[in-house]
Amino acid sequence: MSPGAASGPARDAPGAGWRALFPPAQWLASYQKKWLANDAIAGVTLAAYGIPVSLAYASLAGLPPQYGIYCYLVGGLFYAPFGSSRQLAIGPTSAISMLVGVTVAGLAQGDPGRWASIAALTALVIAAMCVLAWLFRLSSLVNFISETILLGFKAGAALTIAMTQLPKLFGVPGGGHGFFESVVTLAGQLPDTNLAVLAFGLAALAVLLLGEKLLPGRPVALVVVIVSIILLSLTPLGELGFKIVGALPQGLPDFQLPDLRVRDVDGVIPLAFACLLLAYVESVSAARALAQARGYEIDARQELLGLGAANLAAGLFQAYPVAGGLSQSSVNDKAGARTPLALVFASATIGLCLLYLTEMLHNLPNVVLAAIVLVAVRGLVNIAELRHVWRVSRFEFGVSMVAFAAVLVLGILKGVIVAVLVSLLLLIRRAAHPHVAFLGRIPGTRIYSDGERNPDNLFVPGALIFRVEAALLYFNVEHVRDAIWQRIRSTPEPLTLAVFDLSTSPTVDLAGARMLATLHAELRAAGIRLRLVAAHAAARDILRAEGLDERAGDFGRGSSVAEVVDEFTARRST
């Protein structure tokens, strides 16, 4: 826990009713004056970090640079009243920016105005989806997306994003559709590399990487931006073929609805869903990490409203989909943010810059923005975690690589869809093939555990004891029944008793109950008595409704494997 976590707004009790819908009501009453300076400094620091990063991310989205700044301007401002996190910073992220860019490119038909309208419309659709997800309490659905899948997806997205920025680093036009074609195109253009641009970009990369290591949480990117503008403005470097940002419109964004409607754009719904998935997973993950460090808890459902409000503002103020990112939130946290007021100060700072300082960005070289993106996406590739997954489970590593390959081969949007489908298929596969443990007695005790994992266990002669480490449901009952019969056939000695321990099967549906009835009849025909023990309350109800209490004996909460085995051994000894 960080210093100061034991007191202050982080320890406020969770709200109820309208207080839960409006989190500031939970911490404003205990807000201390001394925190105002912390929030103000954090807000200015976040703005200094966010401006150059947002310019770079806007280029990924295929939009003019100011659109990225607008994301930071309104995203955090509208998240602050509804989000439950105290330190989460809202703005454009690399993966979502790239997803918007590559997808909208195929929908915009080469029209910049249509491009901007589709991006804003996507943000509005995300806001509507967030509200629906909040109403129907769907926040837990994101937990179905495997972390292993996301690990591979992020690595693939990082390479895809990096591939769009490398041509800028080498000072060549680049091109190509998809990752591999882009690699081939860049390789063919390398002889035309602009050495001045490359040297400048490598120097910017070196400074950014050193700053990240030596000055974490500091707006090093802003310093690099300022120095690069000065160099291109006051030295002959500007004559060596550098491409620059150019003039940015002065002033705040206008309030306006997109020119298009959902029915006008095929593909905006899948794009919005993919963006929402990435935004919510990334935002909640970052918010939870920061909340744990600060000693409080976030409300995952409330985060849907916070993200919805932020994306609603983005769609109405000439921006594109936003999310909470760990890197920008870490900057906010390390700069001393105590409450979401830091986001308000950040928006105020960005607003002042839009009103009075946009002309200063005219000579900002695009290669610097490419360097900022390359450093930012480096964090998406978690080599240490990939190695850990490789050591722990080769199967999980293979699943991660499926998501990784899907992004590289199919693109980010289809890669997201593949990642979701693979996660769901894995969930179904695991649920459909639960582990059936065959139990033996732990020596010196009356406790029975999995004999496969504990070779020293003592098996009961003439009896087969087993449990299923999952609910008994319609899609796994055949697997369970087959596993039991396979074990019976492979047991060399004759069996006269089968004991099904239901203590690890909290739910039994109608198909499960009927499978047990069928199994009872089949075992009886083979001269084996089936006993059910330790069924949970809900399972007991449906088993009794199927008449199994009359056929398989008492399976109430007082029944146990040890008691049934004791009765069995006593009978055999007489």
N, C-alpha and C positions, 0 to 999 in steps of 0.2 A: 504494500500500500504506500502511496506517495505521501510526502509530508503534507500535513494539513487535511488529509482525507478523513480524519476522525471527527472533524467538526465542520460546520458550515452547511451549505445547501445540499451537499452530497448526502447528508444524513437525514434529510427531511423524510417524513413518512410518505408513502405513496398516496396519491390522491384518489378520491372516489367521486363519482358523479361528474359534475361539470369541471371539477378540479383535475380529474384525470384527462379530460379533453383539452384542457388548457394548462399544461405543465408549469408555466411561469407562476401560476397561483400557488404552486407547491414550494417555490423557493424565494419569491419576491419578498414575502413577509419577513424572512430571516436574512435578507441581503444586507451585507455590511458595507459601509462607505469605503473602507480600505480596498474592497474588491473591485471598485470601479476603475482604479488605476490599472489593476491587473487585466481586466477585460479590455480596457482601452488600448493598452500596449499590445495585447494579444491580437486585437482586431487590426491594428495598423500593421503588425508583423504579418498577419495572414494576408492582408491586402497586398503587401510587398511581395509575398511569395506567390499569390494567386494571379496577379496581373500577367507576368511573363509566361507562367504555365498555361493560363487560359488562352493567351494568344497562340501558343503552340498547339493546344488541343483543338482550337477552332480550325486550324489548317487540316487536322486529321478528319474533322467532320465535313470538310469541303466548303466551309463557310468563311466569310470575311472575318478578320481577326477580332473586330469589336464584339462579335456574337459570343465569343468565349468570355469576354469581360462582362457582358450582360448576364451570363450564367452566374458568375460569382456575385454580381451586384444584387440580383433579386432572389437567387436560390437560398442563400443563408438568411436573408431578411425575412422571408416567408416561412422558412423552416423554424426559426427561433420561437414563434408563439405556439407551435404544435408539436415539435420534436421533444422526446424525453431525454435525449442525451445532452449533457452540459458542455461537452467539448467537440462534438462532431461538427466538421466543417463541410459545407455543401457547395458543390461546383461541378464543372465538367470533369470527367475522368477519361483516361486514355482509352480503355476498352469500349466505353459507350460512345466516345467521339468517333473512334474507328468504325464501330458498328453502324452509326448513323451515316458516316461518310460513304462506306462501300455500298450500303443498301440504298440510300437515297440517290446515289449516282445512277442507278438503274430505273428510278422512278421519276426523276426530275426532267428527263428528256432534254438535257443540256440547257435548261432555263434556270439561271441563278435565282430569280424571284420565286419560281416554283420550288427550287431546292430549299430555300429558307422557309417557305410556307409549310412544306412537308415536315421539316425538322421541328417547327413550332407546333404543328398539328400532332406530331408524335408525342411531344411533351404533354399536350392536353389529354390525349388518349391515356397516357400513363397515369395522369392525375385521376381520371375517371376510374381506371382499373384499381388504383390505390383505395379509392373510396369504397368501391364494391368489395374489395378484399377485406377492408376494415369492417364493413357492415356484416359480411358473412363469416367473419373471424377466420380468415384463411392465412393468417400470418405463419402458422405452423407448417404450411405446405412447402415452404422453402427448405425445411429440414429434410425433405425427401431428396434434395440434390446433394449427392455425395461430395464430401470434401476432396476425395481422390479424383473425381471427375473435374472439379473446379481447378485442381492443381494442374492437370494436363491442359485444360482449356486456357488457363491464364498463360501458361508457357507458350502455347501456340499463338495466342493473341499477341504476346510480346514480340515474337518473331515476325508476325504479320505486320504489326505496327512499325517495328524497326525497319522492315523492308521498304516501307513507304517513305522513310526519312533518310535512308542512306544515299539516295540520289542527290538530295539537297546537300549532304555532307561532302560529296565528291564534286558538286557543282555541275551535274549532268541532268538531263531532263527525266530520266527514268521512264517508266511506263510498264505495260503488260497487265494482263488480267490474272489475278490470283498470285499466290506466293511464288510458286516455282517459275512461272513465266516472268515475273518481276525480277527474280534472281538472274535468269538468263539474259534479260534485257539489260540489267545493270552491268553484268559481266562484259557484254558487248560494247558498253559505253565507257568502260574504265580507261581506255587509251585517251579519251577526251577529257579526263579529269582536270578541273581547274585547280592547280596546285595552291594558289593563294587562298581560295575558298576552303580547300581541304585543311591547310595549315591553320587557318583561323578557326575552323570547326573543331579540329583536334585540340587546339589550345583551350577553347571554350569547354570542351568535354573534360579536359584535365582539371581545369579550375572547378567545375561543377562537382566532379568526383572527389577532389580534395576537400572542397567545402562541405560536402555531405559527410565526409569522414571526420574532419577536424572541427567543423562548426555546425553540428546537427541542429536542425530547427531554426537556423538563421536564413534570411532571404538572400542567399548567395546568388541565386539566379537573377535577382534584381540588379545586383552589382555587375554581373556579367552583361546584362542587357544595357545598362547605363554606359559601361566602358566601351562596349561594341558600337553603340550609337556615336559616342564621342570620336572613336577612331575612324569610323566611316565618314563622319562629318568634317573632321579637321585634318585628315591625312589623305594621300593619293590612293588609299585602299579602295575608295568608292569607284575608281576607274578601272578596277581589275575584274569586272564581271560579276560583282555581288548582286544578288537579287534581294530587294528590300521589301518591307511591309507596305510602305507608302502611306498616304494620308488616311487617317482615321476620322470618321465623323465626330465632331465635337458635340457634347451634350448627352443628356440621358435618353434611353430608348423610349420610343413612343408606345403607348398602350394601344394594342390593336389585335383583333382576331385574325387568324390565318385566312387567306383568301380561299382556301380549299376546305372541303368537308371530307369526312371519313369515306363516304361513298364515292368520292372523286378519285381516290388513290388506292389502287389494288396493292396490298402488301403492307399497309401502314399498321394493321392490327398485329401481324406477326412481329414486325419490327418493334412496336411498342411493348409487346409481351416480353420479347427478348431483353429489351432495355430495362424493363421493370425487374425482371429476374436478376440481371446483373446488378442493378442499382440497389435492390433490397438486400441481396446477399452481401454485397460489399459494405453497404451502410451499416447493417445490423452487426456484421462481424467487427467492423471498426468501432462502433459504438459500444459493443460489449467489452472489447479489449480495454478501451479507455475507462469505462465505468468500473470494471474490475480493479484497475490500477488506482482509481480514485475512491473506491469503497462505496459504490452505490449500484443500483440495478436500473436497467432500462426496461421500457415496456415495448416489446417487439411489435405488438399490435398498434400501439400509438405511433410507432415509427412509420407505419403506412400513411397516417394522416400527415405527418411531417413531410415525408417525401411527396405526397400528393399535393400539398400546398406549395412546396418548392417548384414542382414541375408545372403546376397551374400557372404560377407567376412566370416561369420560363416561357411557357407557350403564349402568354399574353404580352410579354415585353421583349419580343424579338430575340429569343434565345433558343436553346435546344435542350434535350433531356439532361438532368443533373442528378447527382448522387453524392453520398458521403464517402470520401476516400480516406484510407488510413494515413497516407503521406501528408495530405493537407491538414487532416485532423491532428496528427502528431505535431505539426508545426504550431497549430492553435494551442494544443495542450502544453507543449514545452515553453511557449511564450507566456504562459501563466493564466490562460483563460479559466475563469471560475464558473461562468454561466453562459448561456447563449447570447447574452448582451455583447459578447465579443464579436459575434456575427453581425450585429447591428453596427458596431463601430467599423468593422471591415467594409460593410456595404457603404457607409458614409464616406470612408476614405476613398473607395473606388469611385463613388459618385463625384467627389471633388476632382479626382484625376480625369474623369471623363469630361468634366466641365472646363478644366483649365490646362490640362497637360497632354492632351492627345497629340499635339503637333510635335512633341519631343520624340514620339515613337516613329516618325516618318522614316528615318534612316536605319531602323533596326534590321539587320540582315537575317534572311530566312534561315541561314545555316545555324545561327544561334538558337532559333526556335527548334530546329531539328536536334541540336545537341541537348536541349532541355527535355525533349520528348524521349530521346534515347536513354538518358539518365533515369527518367521517371519510370519507363517500362522495364528497366533492369530489375526492379523490385518484384515484377510479376513472375519472374522465373526463380523459383525456390529450389535451388539445387540440393540444399541440405535435406529438405523434406522429401524430394524425389529419391535421394539415396536411402533415406530412412524407410520409405515405402518399399523400395526394392529389397531391402534387408528383411523387412517384416512380412511382406506378402507379395510374391511375384504376380499373383493373380490381380491384386489391386493395382500394382504397377502397370500391368498390361491394360487394365481398364483406363488408367490415366493416359496411357499412350494412345488409346483409341480416340479420346477427346482431343489430344494434342494433334494427332494426324487429321482428324475431322476438320479442325480449324484451318490447318495448312492447305488441305486439299479442297475443301468445300467453301471456305470463307468463314468469317466470324458469325454471321447470322445463322447459317446452316449448322455451323459448329455448335452454337448454343442449343439449337434444336436437337442435334445428335446427342449432346451432353445430357439434356433432359431425358431423352428417350433411353439412353444407356442407363442412367440412374434408375429410372422406373423399371426397366427390364431386370436390372440387378436386384432391385427390391422384390420384384415378383419371383425371380429365380430363388432368392434366399427363402422367401416365405413358402414357396412351393416345394422346397427340398429341405425341410428342417432336419436337424440332427436327431436321430433316434439313438438314445444311450441305453446300453444294456448293462444292468447294475449288478455289482457284487458288494458283499459286506466288507467294510473297512475293518481289518483285524483288530480285535479287542474292543469293538463297539457294536452297537445295534444300528449303525448308520450305513446306508447304501449309496454308492456313488458310481460314476461311469467306469466300468472295468477297462475300457480301451485306454483311458488316460491314467488309470491306476492299476498296473498289472498285478500288484500285490493283493488286490481285493479277492475275497473268497466267494466263489459262485456256489449257489445252492443246488445240490444234485437233484435232478428231476424237476427243477423249476426254472422258468425264464422270467426275469424281472426287467422291466424297461420303462422308459419315460420319453416323451417327445418334448424337446426344448422349444416349444412354440404352441400357439393356439391350434386347435384342430378345426380346420376350415375346409370348405368344399374343394379348394384347389390344391390341398396338400394331403388329403386323406388317402388317396391311392398310393402315394409315395410311402406314407407311414405303414399302410397295410402290407405293401410289397417288402419293405425292410424287415418287418416282423416275421413274415413267412420265410424270407431268405435266411434269417437267423435260425428259425426253427429247423429248416431243412438241413442246415449246415451243422447242427448240434448232433454229435455222434450218439449220445445217450438218449433214451426215451424220456419224453417230458410228460408230466401229468398236470402241471400247474403253470399258468401264465398270469403274471401280476402287472397290470398297467397302472403306473404311478402318474396320476393326473395333476400333481402339485405344480408342475411347470407348464401346464396348459390352462391359462386363465379363462379361455373362451373355447366353447365347443358349439359349433352351429349344428343345424339339422342334419347336414350331410355327414358331419363328424359323428353325431350320435348314431346315425343309421349305419355308418361304417363299423362302429363298435358292436352294434347288434349283429351285423353280418359276420364280423370276426368271431363273436361269441358262438354263433351257430357253426361256423367252419371249424373252430377249435374243438367244440363239443363232439363233432363228427369224427375228429381225429383222436378223441380220447383225452383231450386237454381241457381243464377247467379254467375259465377266464375270470379273474377277479379285478375289479376297479377299486382304487383307493385314492383318498385325499383330493377329491374333486372340489373345485371352487364353487361358491354359492350359485352363480349364474349357470355354471356347467351342470350342477346337480339338478336344477330345475328341468332343463331340457332332456337330461338323461332319464330322469324319472318319468317325464312325459312320454318317452319312448319305451317305458317299461323295463329299463335295464336294472333297476334296483331289485326287481324280482328274479332276474336271471343271473346277474353278476354279483349279487351280494351287496352288503352295505358299503357305500363309497362316500359317506359323510365326512365332516371335518375331523371326526375322532378316529377315522380309520387310518392305518399306516401300513407301509410295506413290512416293517418288523413284526407287527401283530399277525399279519396273514402268514408270513414265513414261519413264525412260532407255531401257529395252528397246524400248518402243513407238516413241519418236522415232527411235531408231537404225534400226529396221525400216522406218519410213516414208521415211527418207532414202536407203535403198539401193534 
